[in-house]
Amino acid sequence: MNRLNNTNRSITVCAPVACILAIASIPFISQLAPAAAGPPSVVVQSIDRRLRTAPGKLPDKLTPFWKYKSGGPVVSSATVSAGRVYFGSDDGNVYALRQVNGTKIWSRMLGRKGDNVQATPIVVGGAVIVGSSDGYLYSLAADTGQIKWKYRTDDKILGAATATSAPVGKGTWIIVGSYDNRVHCVNAATGKKVWTYETDNYVNGSPVVHDGKVLFGGCDGVLHVVKLATGTKIRTIEIGDYIAGTIALDGSLAYLGHYGNQVVCANVDTGKIVWTYRDRMFPYFSSPAVTTDRVVIGARDKRLHCLKRSDGTMVWEFRTRGKVDSSPVVCDGKAIVGSEDGHLYMVGMDDGNERWSYQIGAPVISSPSIYDGVVYVGADDGYLYAFK
C-alpha cells in the first residue's frame, strides 16, 4: 500500500493501480431504513438519503448564515437533529453546534492525535453514531458528547453508518463499512456485533438498506447485495473497478460512479447492468443524486454531469475549475455541489446553467446537506458553512 498526499490529506492507494481513497465522507443524511413495524426514534432529515434529493423550496440565491471554525479540514457532511448540527473534522473531533447561530455546544475527540473524522454522523434516538480513522465506531450522547460505547473494526471508517430497524423483534441495527474489507452490523443500544460480511477490498461508501437487503459497492469493484437479517450474500454484481461512493437506489435500480471512468445503472434484483455512461477518462468519486428523470454526479474531469435516468445519455454538463468529488444534492430543481476550485455551486437541473455560486476559497470536498431550507457544507479551510 502506498501513501500519496492530495489537498493536504492522506490518500490510500492500493496496488497494483490507484484505488479508492478516503478523501470524502461521501455518504449523506441519516434516515431510518424501514425494515420492520414500530421503528425507534431516529433522525429523519429533509432529504431522501437513497436518492440525495430534498423537498421544499430553495431560493435562487443563497446568503451566508453562519460559519464555524474547526481545527482541520471538514470532509464530513453535516447532520441536523433537535436544533443541533453535528459534523466531523480532520482534527479528530465530532462537533455539536446550535442550529440557530452555529455556536458550539460540545466537541469530542475520537481516537488519538492524528486521527480524523471524515465520516458523516447519524443520529439515532439520543445517540450520535459516527466512525473514525482510528477504526472504531462510536456512540455518543447527543446532548453532551459523552462516549456511550465504541465498536472496534480492524481499519479506518470513513463513510457514514446506516441505521435500520432490526428485521425481527425490536431495536435498531447500525450498518457500516470499514477499510478492514468488511461491512459490520452492530446493535445500536449495546455496540455489540450482530454480523459481519467480508469483501475483497476496502468499503468506503455507506451501505443502503432497502426491502430486507443491504446494498453497497467497494474497492473490489463489486456491487454487493446482502441479506439484512443474517449478513449473508444474496448476489454480487461485477462492476469492474473501484467504487468510492455510495449508491443511489430507487426500487430495484442502483446508480453509481466508479474509478473506471463510468456511471452505471444496475438492476439489483436481476444482477444485470441496465446502462453505462462514459465521457472522458476521468474517475467518479462523487455519489449520484437521482430525480424522476435524471441522474447528476460529479467527476474528476472538473464537471458535474447530468444524464437521462432512462438510458444514461448526457443531458448537460457543468464545468468548474477543480475536481468534483463532492456529492450533489437536488432541491427545488437545483443541484448544490462543491468543487476543489473552492466554490459552492447552485446549478439549474433544467439547463445546467449556474444559478448562484459562493467563493469559499478552499477546496470543497464535503458533500452538501439541506435541512429546512438551509444548506450546510464543510471545506478544507476547517469551516462548516451554513447558507440560507
C-alpha distance (Angstrom), angle and dihedral (degrees) to the residues before:
residue distance angle dihedral
M1 . . .
N2 3.81 . .
R3 3.79 128.3 .
L4 3.76 121.5 -139.1
N5 3.76 128.9 178.7
N6 3.77 123.3 -130.7
T7 3.80 128.0 166.8
N8 3.81 89.6 -8.1
R9 3.76 97.8 -58.1
S10 3.76 138.9 99.7
I11 3.78 116.5 -98.7
T12 3.75 124.4 -164.5
V13 3.77 117.7 -134.2
C14 3.80 123.3 -171.6
A15 3.76 125.4 -149.4
P16 2.90 135.1 -88.0
V17 3.80 93.0 29.9
A18 3.79 136.5 -0.1
C19 3.78 112.0 -66.2
I20 3.72 141.2 -175.9
L21 3.67 118.0 -43.8
A22 3.64 131.7 -156.2
I23 3.72 96.8 -123.7
A24 3.75 99.5 124.6
S25 3.73 137.7 38.9
I26 3.74 85.1 -138.0
P27 3.80 97.4 175.9
F28 3.71 118.8 98.5
I29 3.77 142.6 -148.1
S30 3.77 122.9 -17.3
Q31 3.77 118.9 -110.5
L32 3.79 131.1 159.8
A33 3.78 113.2 -106.3
P34 3.81 108.2 -135.6
A35 3.79 107.6 -119.6
A36 3.77 103.1 141.1
A37 3.77 142.0 8.8
G38 3.77 120.1 -84.6
P39 3.83 101.6 29.4
P40 3.79 118.9 -164.5
S41 3.77 123.4 -110.7
V42 3.78 111.3 -69.3
V43 3.76 138.2 158.0
V44 3.78 114.0 -90.8
Q45 3.77 109.1 -175.4
S46 3.76 128.9 -167.9
I47 3.78 93.8 -89.8
D48 3.79 134.1 83.0
R49 3.79 100.3 -123.0
R50 3.79 94.2 -159.8
L51 3.82 93.7 54.4
R52 3.84 103.7 23.4
T53 3.80 92.7 -126.8
A54 3.81 125.9 133.1
P55 3.82 128.8 -156.0
G56 3.77 126.4 -133.6
K57 3.78 134.0 45.3
L58 3.78 130.3 -48.3
P59 3.83 121.9 -168.5
D60 3.80 118.5 -118.4
K61 3.79 89.4 -119.0
L62 3.78 125.0 37.1
T63 3.79 125.9 -154.7
P64 3.83 128.2 -153.5
F65 3.80 111.2 -92.4
W66 3.82 102.0 178.2
K67 3.79 141.2 -39.8
Y68 3.80 133.7 -150.1
K69 3.81 126.5 -154.7
S70 3.81 119.2 -137.6
G71 3.79 126.0 -177.2
G72 3.80 98.0 -102.2
P73 3.81 144.5 19.4
V74 3.81 114.1 -54.0
V75 3.81 111.7 -133.5
S76 3.79 94.4 149.8
S77 3.80 118.8 93.8
A78 3.79 122.0 -125.7
T79 3.79 126.3 -104.9
V80 3.81 121.6 -160.3
S81 3.80 125.6 -152.9
A82 3.82 135.3 155.0
G83 3.79 94.5 -11.1
R84 3.81 94.4 -47.0
V85 3.81 131.5 108.4
Y86 3.81 116.1 -149.1
F87 3.80 126.8 -165.3
G88 3.79 142.1 149.5
S89 3.80 130.3 -123.9
D90 3.78 137.4 -158.0
D91 3.81 86.3 -116.2
G92 3.83 85.5 77.8
N93 3.80 96.8 -107.7
V94 3.77 135.4 118.9
Y95 3.80 111.6 -145.3
A96 3.80 133.3 -155.1
L97 3.83 114.8 -161.1
R98 3.78 133.7 -179.5
Q99 3.78 108.1 -100.2
V100 3.81 93.1 -142.9
N101 3.80 98.2 58.6
G102 3.80 111.0 0.5
T103 3.81 96.6 -113.4
K104 3.79 118.0 148.1
I105 3.79 122.3 -98.6
W106 3.81 96.5 174.8
S107 3.78 143.9 -28.6
R108 3.80 129.1 -154.4
M109 3.80 126.4 -160.2
L110 3.80 111.9 -139.0
G111 3.77 118.9 -157.2
R112 3.79 122.2 -19.3
K113 3.79 135.5 -42.8
G114 3.79 108.6 -63.5
D115 3.80 95.2 33.2
N116 3.81 118.0 113.9
V117 3.79 139.6 -157.5
Q118 3.80 109.0 -137.1
A119 3.80 94.1 149.4
T120 3.79 118.9 99.5
P121 3.83 113.1 -115.8
I122 3.78 120.8 -124.0
V123 3.80 125.7 -157.6
V124 3.80 121.3 -135.3
G125 3.78 115.6 177.9
G126 3.79 105.4 -50.7
A127 3.80 95.3 -18.5
V128 3.79 135.1 91.3
I129 3.81 109.8 -146.0
V130 3.81 117.2 -159.9
G131 3.79 140.2 150.3
S132 3.80 128.3 -134.2
S133 3.79 137.6 -156.1
D134 3.82 86.4 -110.0
G135 3.82 87.2 76.7
Y136 3.79 97.5 -109.7
L137 3.80 130.1 119.3
Y138 3.81 108.3 -144.0
S139 3.78 134.2 -156.2
L140 3.82 111.2 -157.1
A141 3.79 129.2 -175.0
A142 3.80 104.0 -104.5
D143 3.81 94.4 -140.2
T144 3.83 99.9 44.1
G145 3.81 108.4 15.7
Q146 3.81 92.3 -124.5
I147 3.82 113.7 154.0
K148 3.80 111.1 -108.0
W149 3.81 96.1 178.2
K150 3.78 141.2 -26.8
Y151 3.78 128.7 -148.1
R152 3.79 121.0 -153.1
T153 3.79 125.8 -134.0
D154 3.80 122.4 176.8
D155 3.81 97.5 -110.6
K156 3.78 142.7 15.9
I157 3.81 125.5 -49.9
L158 3.80 113.1 -143.7
G159 3.81 103.6 159.1
A160 3.78 130.0 71.8
A161 3.77 120.9 -95.0
T162 3.80 121.7 -121.7
A163 3.82 124.0 -134.2
T164 3.79 121.8 -147.3
S165 3.78 138.1 165.4
A166 3.79 113.0 -99.0
P167 3.83 107.2 -102.1
V168 3.81 92.8 -131.2
G169 3.80 123.1 37.4
K170 3.77 126.5 -13.4
G171 3.76 131.5 -43.9
T172 3.77 140.2 62.9
W173 3.77 131.0 -85.6
I174 3.79 125.4 -152.5
I175 3.80 118.0 -147.9
V176 3.80 121.1 -164.9
G177 3.78 139.2 164.0
S178 3.80 124.3 -131.2
Y179 3.77 139.4 -168.3
D180 3.82 86.5 -115.2
N181 3.86 84.2 84.9
R182 3.79 92.2 -107.3
V183 3.77 141.2 107.0
H184 3.79 111.2 -139.7
C185 3.81 128.4 -153.7
V186 3.80 113.0 -157.7
N187 3.80 134.3 -178.9
A188 3.82 106.1 -110.2
A189 3.80 94.2 -146.6
T190 3.81 99.1 48.1
G191 3.80 107.5 19.1
K192 3.80 89.8 -126.8
K193 3.79 122.0 143.7
V194 3.80 117.9 -101.0
W195 3.83 97.1 177.2
T196 3.80 143.1 -34.7
Y197 3.79 129.6 -142.6
E198 3.80 119.4 -155.7
T199 3.81 126.5 -144.5
D200 3.80 131.9 178.8
N201 3.80 97.5 -104.6
Y202 3.81 146.3 8.9
V203 3.80 122.1 -40.7
N204 3.81 107.8 -144.0
G205 3.82 105.0 161.1
S206 3.79 130.3 65.7
P207 3.81 122.4 -91.0
V208 3.80 116.2 -116.3
V209 3.81 119.3 -144.7
H210 3.80 121.2 -152.5
D211 3.80 136.0 151.7
G212 3.79 95.3 -9.3
K213 3.80 93.2 -47.1
V214 3.81 135.2 108.0
L215 3.80 113.5 -147.0
F216 3.81 129.1 -171.6
G217 3.78 143.5 141.3
G218 3.78 126.7 -132.5
C219 3.77 147.7 -176.5
D220 3.79 88.6 -82.8
G221 3.81 87.9 75.2
V222 3.79 92.7 -117.1
L223 3.80 133.4 121.5
H224 3.81 104.5 -139.6
V225 3.80 125.1 -152.5
V226 3.81 110.9 -166.5
K227 3.80 133.7 179.9
L228 3.80 108.9 -108.5
A229 3.80 95.8 -148.8
T230 3.81 96.6 55.0
G231 3.81 109.3 11.5
T232 3.79 91.3 -121.1
K233 3.79 124.7 141.2
I234 3.79 119.7 -94.1
R235 3.80 94.9 174.7
T236 3.77 143.7 -37.0
I237 3.79 125.4 -137.2
E238 3.79 116.8 -152.0
I239 3.80 109.6 -130.5
G240 3.78 95.7 169.6
D241 3.81 103.9 -133.5
Y242 3.79 143.1 46.1
I243 3.81 115.8 -60.5
A244 3.82 110.2 -150.8
G245 3.78 101.2 170.3
T246 3.77 139.3 58.4
I247 3.79 118.8 -91.4
A248 3.79 121.5 -117.0
L249 3.78 109.8 -134.0
D250 3.80 131.0 -163.0
G251 3.78 113.8 171.2
S252 3.80 107.5 -53.7
L253 3.81 95.5 -16.6
A254 3.81 121.5 94.2
Y255 3.80 123.0 -169.0
L256 3.81 124.1 -161.5
G257 3.79 145.6 150.1
H258 3.80 124.2 -136.3
Y259 3.78 145.5 -168.5
G260 3.81 91.6 -97.6
N261 3.83 90.6 75.4
Q262 3.80 96.9 -103.4
V263 3.79 141.4 113.0
V264 3.80 111.8 -143.7
C265 3.80 136.8 -162.6
A266 3.81 112.9 -160.6
N267 3.81 132.8 -179.5
V268 3.79 104.7 -130.3
D269 3.82 93.0 -164.7
T270 3.81 95.9 55.4
G271 3.80 98.8 26.3
K272 3.81 91.1 -128.7
I273 3.79 128.9 134.7
V274 3.82 108.7 -120.7
W275 3.82 98.1 -170.0
T276 3.80 143.1 -22.7
Y277 3.80 131.3 -150.2
R278 3.78 124.8 -155.8
D279 3.80 124.7 173.3
R280 3.80 114.0 154.3
M281 3.77 132.5 0.8
F282 3.79 94.3 -93.8
P283 3.81 127.1 113.1
Y284 3.79 129.2 -121.2
F285 3.80 119.1 -126.8
S286 3.81 94.1 158.4
S287 3.81 122.3 94.8
P288 3.82 116.0 -125.0
A289 3.79 129.3 -114.8
V290 3.80 114.3 -143.7
T291 3.82 128.0 -156.6
T292 3.80 129.3 178.5
D293 3.80 92.0 -77.8
R294 3.81 109.0 8.0
V295 3.79 144.1 59.3
V296 3.81 118.8 -154.1
I297 3.81 123.9 -170.3
G298 3.79 139.2 161.8
A299 3.82 123.6 -123.3
R300 3.77 141.6 -169.0
D301 3.80 90.0 -109.7
K302 3.85 84.6 80.9
R303 3.81 91.8 -107.1
L304 3.77 140.3 114.5
H305 3.81 107.9 -136.8
C306 3.81 124.3 -152.6
L307 3.82 117.4 -164.2
K308 3.77 137.1 -178.2
R309 3.77 106.5 -100.2
S310 3.81 91.8 -144.4
D311 3.81 99.2 59.4
G312 3.82 109.3 -1.8
T313 3.80 97.0 -112.0
M314 3.80 116.2 148.7
V315 3.81 119.3 -97.1
W316 3.82 97.7 176.9
E317 3.78 143.1 -34.0
F318 3.79 128.3 -140.8
R319 3.80 118.8 -149.6
T320 3.78 124.8 -140.6
R321 3.80 127.7 173.3
G322 3.80 97.2 -114.6
K323 3.79 142.4 41.6
V324 3.79 114.5 -69.0
D325 3.80 105.9 -140.8
S326 3.80 89.8 142.7
S327 3.82 113.3 103.2
P328 3.81 114.8 -124.4
V329 3.78 124.8 -127.5
V330 3.82 120.2 -155.5
C331 3.80 122.4 -142.6
D332 3.82 131.0 161.1
G333 3.80 93.4 -7.8
K334 3.80 93.3 -50.9
A335 3.81 132.3 106.9
I336 3.82 117.3 -142.8
V337 3.81 115.8 -159.5
G338 3.80 141.2 152.5
S339 3.80 129.7 -132.4
E340 3.77 136.3 -158.8
D341 3.81 86.0 -118.2
G342 3.82 86.0 80.8
H343 3.81 98.5 -105.4
L344 3.78 136.2 116.3
Y345 3.81 109.0 -145.4
M346 3.79 136.6 -158.3
V347 3.82 111.2 -159.0
G348 3.81 127.5 -174.4
M349 3.78 111.5 -116.9
D350 3.80 92.1 -149.8
D351 3.81 98.3 58.3
G352 3.81 108.8 4.4
N353 3.81 93.0 -118.3
E354 3.78 123.7 142.1
R355 3.80 113.1 -101.3
W356 3.79 97.0 177.1
S357 3.79 141.3 -16.7
Y358 3.78 137.3 -172.0
Q359 3.79 124.5 -152.2
I360 3.78 107.4 -135.6
G361 3.78 91.9 169.7
A362 3.81 97.2 -137.4
P363 3.83 129.8 75.0
V364 3.81 113.9 -77.6
I365 3.81 107.3 -148.2
S366 3.79 94.1 146.7
S367 3.79 115.2 100.9
P368 3.83 115.1 -120.0
S369 3.78 121.4 -116.5
I370 3.80 127.5 -162.1
Y371 3.78 127.8 -149.0
D372 3.81 124.7 170.8
G373 3.79 92.9 -20.2
V374 3.83 95.1 -48.5
V375 3.81 120.3 116.9
Y376 3.82 117.4 -146.9
V377 3.81 124.0 -167.8
G378 3.80 137.8 159.1
A379 3.80 129.0 -140.0
D380 3.78 140.8 -163.9
D381 3.81 90.6 -102.7
G382 3.82 87.3 75.1
Y383 3.80 96.3 -107.7
L384 3.77 130.4 124.9
Y385 3.82 106.8 -148.7
A386 3.81 129.2 -156.1
F387 3.82 121.9 -161.9
K388 3.79 130.3 -177.2
